[in-house]
Amino acid sequence: MTTSTSQQELFQFLEDRFACAQACTECARACALRASLVDPEGTENQELVRRKGIMCAEVCDATCRVLSEQNQVDEEAIRVQLEWCRQVCLESAHVFDQQPGAEDSAAACRACARACGEFLAALR
């Protein structure tokens, strides 16, 4: 492997990490907003939307924090966090698909899940 190749791989790794952290931040914002729009005394489906929104926002926020820590978290912990985030985002997107007006939140969740998956692939 040449020096330029390893530098290119490092740059790609950092870009993927940043893109994932950025997607997590956007997803957390969208999910928190979605959760805040739901009436806490609403129907069972609305309660599910609210709970998923809160959980997804918290997981995405935690994932972003893990990704922003410089070398303080081992690679296996990052993998576990990314997979957890990816799964929660996909589950949340599915729930938001059932909620009128939640298309933007569902799209943010899917984009975050995709970014987590891409960064996971870069780690392998």
Summary of the structure (lengths in Angstrom):
residues: 124
radius of gyration: 15.9
end to end distance: 17.1
largest distance: 60.7
contacts: 398
relative contact order: 0.18
helix: 84%
strand: 0%
